[in-house]
Amino acid sequence: MSKIYLIDVTNRDGVQTAKLGLSKLEKTMMNMYLNEMGVFQSELGFPTTRHESYYLQANLELADMGVLKPIRLEGWLRAIVSDVETAFKLVPGIRHLNLSISTSRQMIDGKFQGRKTGDDIIREMVEAVDAAWAHGAETVGVNAEDASRTDPSFLVKFGLAAKEHGANRLRYCDTLGYDNPFTIYETARLLAEETCMPIELHCHGDLGMAVANSVAGAKGAIDGGQDAYINTTVNGIGERAGNADLVATVLAVTKSKCFAENYQLGIPVDLSKAWDIARFASYAFGVPIPINQPGVGANAFAHASGIHADGVLKNPETYELYDYKEMGRGEPMLVETGREICSGQYSGISGFRHLMGKMEVEFLGEKEANEILELVRYANVEAQKPLVEDELLFICKYPEIAKKLLTLTPLE
C-alpha cells in the first residue's frame, strides 16, 4: 500500500510570507524540531541565494554529524540550468532538490509575455533535471507551479518528461489555493495513474481549504497507486492566506473518520512535539497561534457550555477527538512577575552565567563562557529578540555551527 510522507516548507514558503521572516538560527531550530517530530523532509531554503549559503552548509554539517537525521534536507530553486549550477557552486554538499517552473497558461503568458511555449517549459525543466544529476544530486523533484490552473493533459506530458529524465516526484502546486477537495482528488489520481510517479501536494489556503485539499490530493495519489507527499508549514504560515498547517494535517490524516484505516503515514509523527514547534514558530515569526488552531490553539481543549463541560469531565472522549497530552500540552505556562534576567545583545558575563546555570549548563572556564556569550550576542543582533532556551542550549552544544549560522559575507 502506498503511503503519505510529509515535506515541511516552513523554511522556504513560510519565510516568503510578506512582513515575516526567520533568522538563520531560527531556521535551524525549525529543522531540529521537524526532525524530532519525524517529518520526512524539510525544504530548508534557497541554495542559489548567497546569504543562505553558510546556513545551508551548517545544516548539512549537522546532518553529516547525525544531529539532523533521519530528516532529509532539500533545497528549492528554479528549474533552469544556471540555478542548478549556482546551487552546487554555493552549496556543494546539497543532494536533494526541488526544481520549480510555471506550467499554467496564465503564468506562462503573464511571466514570459509570449516568449515561451509549453514545449519550452518542458525543455528547460528536463535540462535542469539533467544538470542536477550531473552535479551529484541524489533526489530531484519537479514542481509544476500553478498546476491547479494548468491543463491536466499538459501536466501529464510534463510529468512523463520529468520521469523520463529520472525525476523522483511530481509536485502539484495549488499556488493560488484554487482547488477544492473534489477537483484535486481527481487530478492527483489522474497524474498518479498516467505518470506512475509519486505525487507531491503543495496547497495554499486562499479559500480556506489547504489542509482538506492536501488530504484529498494524497488520497487521490494513493488511489492512483503512488505514494503521496504533503507539503506543510508550521502554524500554516505562508504566502497570502498560508499553507497547509503541519499539525492540522497530521491530525486529519491520523484522526479523521475512516481515513487512517486505508491511508497511512509512511513515517510515524510524534505529536507530543506539536506544542513545542508551534510555540517556537509563533515566537520566532512574531505571530500568535490562532485561538482556534487545531491541537495547539488556546481553545482547542477549552469548554464553556455546561453540557460540554459536564460531558468532558466525565469522559474526555465525549467532546474531544484526541487528548491534549498527545499534543505535548499540559505543562503550566508560567509568567514571572518578579526579577527576570534575559539574554540580549548587551548581556554581561555575570547575568549570562546566571541564566545558563538555571539551565544546568556549566562552562569549563571564563574563556569558554565569554566565547559562548559572544555568539549569543550576535544571535540576538540577528533575531532582534531574546533567545529561547533551546536556542541557547544549541549554541552551547554546537558553537562552531552557530558561528557559521551567524556569518554573513556581503558582496565585495
C-alpha positions as CSV (number, residue, x, y, z in Angstrom):
1,M,0.0,0.0,0.0
2,S,1.3,3.4,-0.9
3,K,2.0,5.8,2.0
4,I,1.8,9.5,2.9
5,Y,5.0,11.4,3.7
6,L,5.4,15.0,5.0
7,I,7.6,17.6,3.4
8,D,7.6,20.8,5.5
9,V,8.3,24.0,3.7
10,T,8.3,26.5,6.5
11,N,11.9,27.4,5.9
12,R,11.1,28.2,2.2
13,D,7.5,29.1,1.7
14,G,6.9,30.2,5.3
15,V,9.8,32.7,5.2
16,Q,8.5,34.1,1.9
17,T,5.5,35.4,3.8
18,A,5.2,39.2,3.4
19,K,6.4,41.1,6.5
20,L,7.7,37.9,8.3
21,G,11.0,36.0,8.4
22,L,13.3,33.9,10.5
23,S,16.9,34.3,11.4
24,K,19.3,31.5,10.3
25,L,19.5,30.2,13.8
26,E,15.7,30.1,14.0
27,K,15.5,28.3,10.7
28,T,18.0,25.7,12.0
29,M,15.9,25.3,15.2
30,M,12.9,24.7,13.0
31,N,14.8,21.8,11.3
32,M,15.7,20.4,14.7
33,Y,12.1,20.4,15.8
34,L,10.9,18.9,12.5
35,N,13.4,16.1,12.8
36,E,12.3,15.3,16.3
37,M,8.7,15.1,15.2
38,G,9.5,12.6,12.4
39,V,8.9,14.8,9.4
40,F,10.4,13.1,6.3
41,Q,11.9,16.2,4.7
42,S,12.5,19.9,5.2
43,E,12.7,22.3,2.3
44,L,15.4,24.2,4.2
45,G,15.9,27.1,1.8
46,F,17.3,28.6,-1.3
47,P,20.8,27.2,-2.4
48,T,21.0,29.9,-5.1
49,T,20.8,32.8,-2.6
50,R,24.2,33.9,-1.3
51,H,23.1,34.9,2.2
52,E,21.7,31.4,2.7
53,S,25.0,29.6,1.9
54,Y,26.5,29.3,5.3
55,Y,23.2,28.4,6.9
56,L,22.6,25.6,4.3
57,Q,26.2,24.4,4.7
58,A,25.9,24.4,8.5
59,N,22.7,22.4,8.4
60,L,24.2,19.9,6.0
61,E,27.1,19.6,8.5
62,L,24.6,18.8,11.3
63,A,23.1,16.1,9.0
64,D,26.6,14.6,8.5
65,M,27.2,14.7,12.3
66,G,24.0,12.7,12.7
67,V,22.2,15.6,14.5
68,L,19.7,16.3,11.7
69,K,18.9,12.6,11.0
70,P,16.9,11.0,9.6
71,I,15.2,14.1,8.2
72,R,16.2,14.9,4.6
73,L,17.3,18.5,3.8
74,E,16.2,19.7,0.4
75,G,16.7,23.0,-1.5
76,W,14.3,24.8,-3.7
77,L,15.4,26.5,-7.0
78,R,14.0,27.5,-10.4
79,A,14.1,24.7,-13.0
80,I,16.8,26.3,-15.1
81,V,20.4,25.1,-15.6
82,S,22.0,28.3,-14.3
83,D,20.2,27.9,-11.0
84,V,21.4,24.3,-10.6
85,E,25.0,25.4,-11.4
86,T,24.8,28.2,-8.9
87,A,23.3,26.0,-6.2
88,F,26.2,23.4,-6.4
89,K,28.7,26.3,-6.5
90,L,27.4,27.9,-3.4
91,V,26.4,24.7,-1.5
92,P,28.5,21.8,-2.9
93,G,27.0,19.4,-0.4
94,I,23.4,19.8,-1.4
95,R,22.0,16.5,-2.5
96,H,18.2,16.8,-2.6
97,L,16.5,19.4,-4.8
98,N,13.1,20.6,-5.9
99,L,13.1,22.3,-9.3
100,S,10.2,24.7,-10.0
101,I,8.7,26.1,-13.1
102,S,5.3,27.6,-14.1
103,T,3.0,25.4,-16.1
104,S,-0.3,27.2,-16.4
105,R,-1.2,29.3,-19.5
106,Q,-1.9,32.3,-17.2
107,M,1.6,32.0,-15.7
108,I,3.4,31.4,-19.0
109,D,1.6,34.3,-20.7
110,G,1.9,36.6,-17.8
111,K,5.6,35.9,-16.9
112,F,7.0,35.4,-20.4
113,Q,4.7,37.6,-22.5
114,G,4.5,35.1,-25.3
115,R,8.3,34.4,-25.4
116,K,7.9,30.7,-24.3
117,T,5.7,27.8,-25.2
118,G,4.7,24.8,-23.3
119,D,7.4,22.8,-25.1
120,D,10.0,25.4,-23.9
121,I,8.8,24.9,-20.3
122,I,9.3,21.2,-20.6
123,R,12.7,21.6,-22.3
124,E,14.0,23.9,-19.6
125,M,12.8,21.6,-16.9
126,V,14.4,18.4,-18.3
127,E,17.7,20.3,-18.9
128,A,17.7,21.4,-15.3
129,V,16.9,17.8,-14.1
130,D,19.8,16.5,-16.2
131,A,22.1,19.2,-14.8
132,A,21.1,18.3,-11.2
133,W,22.1,14.6,-11.8
134,A,25.3,15.7,-13.5
135,H,26.3,17.7,-10.4
136,G,25.7,14.8,-8.0
137,A,22.1,15.2,-6.8
138,E,20.6,12.1,-5.0
139,T,16.9,13.0,-5.4
140,V,15.2,15.5,-7.7
141,G,11.6,16.6,-7.5
142,V,10.0,18.8,-10.2
143,N,7.4,21.4,-9.3
144,A,4.5,22.4,-11.6
145,E,3.7,25.9,-10.4
146,D,0.1,26.9,-10.7
147,A,-0.8,23.3,-11.5
148,S,-4.4,23.7,-10.5
149,R,-4.9,26.1,-13.4
150,T,-2.9,24.0,-15.8
151,D,-4.5,21.8,-18.5
152,P,-4.3,18.2,-17.0
153,S,-3.1,16.8,-20.3
154,F,-0.1,19.2,-20.2
155,L,0.6,18.2,-16.6
156,V,0.8,14.5,-17.7
157,K,3.1,15.4,-20.5
158,F,5.3,17.5,-18.1
159,G,5.4,14.7,-15.6
160,L,6.3,12.0,-18.1
161,A,9.1,14.1,-19.4
162,A,10.4,14.6,-15.9
163,K,10.1,10.9,-15.2
164,E,12.0,10.0,-18.4
165,H,14.9,12.1,-17.1
166,G,14.9,10.4,-13.7
167,A,12.9,12.8,-11.6
168,N,11.7,11.2,-8.3
169,R,8.4,13.1,-7.7
170,L,6.0,15.5,-9.4
171,R,4.9,18.4,-7.2
172,Y,1.4,19.5,-7.9
173,C,1.2,23.2,-6.8
174,D,-2.2,24.7,-6.0
175,T,-0.4,28.0,-6.0
176,L,-3.4,30.2,-5.6
177,G,-5.5,27.9,-3.4
178,Y,-7.9,27.5,-6.3
179,D,-8.6,23.8,-5.9
180,N,-11.2,22.1,-3.8
181,P,-11.1,18.5,-2.3
182,F,-13.0,17.1,-5.2
183,T,-11.0,18.6,-8.1
184,I,-7.6,17.9,-6.5
185,Y,-8.5,14.3,-5.8
186,E,-9.4,13.7,-9.4
187,T,-6.3,15.4,-10.8
188,A,-3.9,13.8,-8.3
189,R,-5.3,10.4,-9.1
190,L,-5.1,11.1,-12.9
191,L,-1.4,12.2,-12.6
192,A,-0.5,9.2,-10.4
193,E,-2.2,6.7,-12.9
194,E,-0.8,8.4,-16.0
195,T,2.7,9.2,-15.0
196,C,3.3,6.4,-12.4
197,M,5.2,8.9,-10.3
198,P,4.8,9.8,-6.6
199,I,2.7,13.0,-6.3
200,E,3.6,15.8,-4.0
201,L,0.7,18.2,-2.9
202,H,1.5,21.8,-2.3
203,C,-1.7,23.6,-1.2
204,H,-2.4,27.2,-0.2
205,G,-5.3,28.5,1.9
206,D,-6.7,31.3,-0.2
207,L,-10.2,29.7,0.0
208,G,-9.6,28.1,3.4
209,M,-9.1,24.5,2.1
210,A,-5.3,23.9,2.3
211,V,-5.5,21.0,4.7
212,A,-8.6,19.5,3.2
213,N,-7.1,19.7,-0.3
214,S,-3.8,18.2,0.8
215,V,-5.5,15.2,2.4
216,A,-7.9,14.8,-0.6
217,G,-5.0,15.1,-3.0
218,A,-3.0,12.5,-1.1
219,K,-6.0,10.1,-1.2
220,G,-6.1,10.6,-5.0
221,A,-2.4,9.9,-5.4
222,I,-2.7,6.7,-3.3
223,D,-5.8,5.6,-5.1
224,G,-3.8,6.1,-8.3
225,G,-1.2,3.6,-7.0
226,Q,1.5,6.1,-5.9
227,D,3.0,7.5,-2.7
228,A,1.8,11.0,-1.7
229,Y,4.0,13.7,-0.3
230,I,2.1,16.6,1.5
231,N,3.7,20.0,1.9
232,T,3.1,21.7,5.2
233,T,4.2,24.7,7.2
234,V,4.2,25.2,11.0
235,N,1.1,27.0,12.1
236,G,0.1,27.3,8.4
237,I,2.3,30.3,7.9
238,G,2.9,31.0,4.3
239,E,2.3,33.4,1.4
240,R,-1.0,35.3,1.5
241,A,-3.5,33.1,3.4
242,G,-0.9,30.5,4.2
243,N,-0.2,26.8,3.6
244,A,-1.5,23.5,5.0
245,D,-0.7,23.6,8.7
246,L,1.6,20.8,9.8
247,V,-0.2,19.8,13.0
248,A,-3.7,20.0,11.5
249,T,-2.6,17.9,8.5
250,V,-1.2,15.2,10.8
251,L,-4.4,15.2,12.8
252,A,-6.5,15.0,9.7
253,V,-4.6,12.0,8.4
254,T,-4.4,10.1,11.6
255,K,-7.7,11.1,13.3
256,S,-10.4,11.8,10.7
257,K,-13.2,9.4,10.1
258,C,-12.1,6.1,8.4
259,F,-9.1,7.8,6.8
260,A,-6.1,6.2,8.7
261,E,-7.5,2.7,8.1
262,N,-6.6,3.0,4.4
263,Y,-4.2,5.9,4.1
264,Q,-1.3,5.9,6.5
265,L,1.8,7.9,7.2
266,G,5.0,6.3,5.9
267,I,6.9,7.6,8.9
268,P,5.2,7.9,12.3
269,V,4.9,11.5,13.5
270,D,5.4,12.3,17.2
271,L,2.5,14.6,18.0
272,S,3.9,15.2,21.5
273,K,6.3,17.6,19.9
274,A,3.5,19.6,18.3
275,W,3.1,22.2,21.1
276,D,6.9,22.9,21.2
277,I,7.2,23.5,17.5
278,A,4.0,25.5,17.3
279,R,5.0,27.7,20.2
280,F,8.5,28.2,18.9
281,A,7.2,29.2,15.4
282,S,4.8,31.6,17.0
283,Y,7.6,33.3,18.9
284,A,10.1,33.3,16.1
285,F,7.7,34.7,13.5
286,G,6.1,37.0,16.0
287,V,2.6,35.7,15.0
288,P,0.3,34.5,17.8
289,I,-1.2,31.0,17.4
290,P,-4.9,31.4,16.4
291,I,-7.1,30.7,19.4
292,N,-9.0,28.1,17.4
293,Q,-6.0,26.4,15.8
294,P,-6.4,22.6,15.8
295,G,-4.4,20.9,18.6
296,V,-2.4,23.8,19.7
297,G,-4.8,26.8,19.9
298,A,-5.7,28.2,23.3
299,N,-9.3,27.0,22.8
300,A,-8.5,23.6,21.3
301,F,-9.4,21.9,24.6
302,A,-11.5,24.7,26.3
303,H,-15.1,24.0,27.2
304,A,-17.6,26.7,28.4
305,S,-21.0,25.1,27.7
306,G,-22.4,23.4,30.8
307,I,-23.4,20.3,28.8
308,H,-19.9,20.1,27.2
309,A,-18.1,20.7,30.4
310,D,-20.1,18.1,32.3
311,G,-19.6,15.6,29.5
312,V,-15.8,16.1,29.1
313,L,-15.2,15.9,32.9
314,K,-17.0,12.5,33.0
315,N,-15.3,11.3,29.8
316,P,-12.9,13.5,27.7
317,E,-13.9,11.5,24.6
318,T,-17.4,12.9,24.8
319,Y,-16.3,16.2,23.3
320,E,-12.7,15.7,22.3
321,L,-11.3,13.6,19.4
322,Y,-7.8,13.4,21.0
323,D,-6.2,14.2,24.3
324,Y,-4.2,17.4,25.0
325,K,-1.4,15.3,26.3
326,E,-0.9,13.8,22.9
327,M,0.0,17.3,21.7
328,G,2.7,17.7,24.3
329,R,0.5,20.1,26.2
330,G,-0.3,20.1,29.9
331,E,2.7,21.9,31.5
332,P,1.7,25.2,33.0
333,M,2.8,28.3,31.3
334,L,4.5,30.4,34.0
335,V,4.8,34.1,33.8
336,E,7.5,35.5,36.1
337,T,6.3,38.8,37.6
338,G,9.4,39.5,39.6
339,R,13.1,39.8,38.6
340,E,14.0,38.4,35.1
341,I,17.4,38.0,33.5
342,C,17.2,37.9,29.7
343,S,19.9,37.1,27.1
344,G,20.5,40.0,24.9
345,Q,23.0,41.7,22.6
346,Y,24.2,43.8,25.5
347,S,24.3,41.0,28.1
348,G,27.2,40.8,30.6
349,I,29.0,37.7,31.7
350,S,27.6,37.6,35.2
351,G,23.9,37.7,34.1
352,F,24.6,35.2,31.3
353,R,26.3,32.7,33.6
354,H,23.4,33.0,36.0
355,L,20.9,32.4,33.1
356,M,22.8,29.3,31.8
357,G,23.2,28.0,35.3
358,K,19.4,27.9,35.6
359,M,19.5,25.5,32.6
360,E,22.2,23.4,34.4
361,V,24.9,24.5,31.9
362,E,28.4,24.8,33.3
363,F,31.3,26.3,31.4
364,L,34.9,25.0,31.6
365,G,36.1,28.5,32.5
366,E,35.7,32.2,31.9
367,K,37.1,31.9,28.3
368,E,34.5,29.4,27.2
369,A,31.7,31.4,28.9
370,N,32.8,34.6,27.1
371,E,33.0,32.8,23.7
372,I,29.5,31.4,24.0
373,L,28.2,34.8,25.3
374,E,29.7,36.5,22.2
375,L,27.8,34.1,19.9
376,V,24.6,34.7,21.9
377,R,25.0,38.4,21.5
378,Y,25.4,38.0,17.7
379,A,22.4,35.7,17.6
380,N,20.4,38.4,19.4
381,V,21.5,41.1,17.0
382,E,20.3,38.9,14.1
383,A,17.0,37.9,15.7
384,Q,16.3,41.2,17.4
385,K,14.7,39.3,20.3
386,P,15.8,37.3,23.4
387,L,16.7,33.7,22.6
388,V,14.6,30.8,23.9
389,E,16.1,28.1,26.0
390,D,16.5,25.6,23.1
391,E,18.5,28.2,21.1
392,L,20.8,28.9,24.0
393,L,21.4,25.2,24.5
394,F,22.0,24.7,20.8
395,I,24.7,27.4,20.8
396,C,26.4,25.9,23.8
397,K,26.4,22.4,22.3
398,Y,27.4,23.4,18.7
399,P,29.3,26.7,18.9
400,E,31.2,26.2,15.6
401,I,27.9,25.5,13.8
402,A,26.4,28.5,15.4
403,K,29.3,30.7,14.3
404,K,28.6,29.6,10.7
405,L,24.9,30.4,11.0
406,L,25.7,33.9,12.2
407,T,28.2,34.6,9.5
408,L,27.1,36.8,6.6
409,T,29.5,37.8,3.8
410,P,28.3,40.8,1.8
411,L,29.2,41.2,-1.9
412,E,32.6,42.9,-2.3
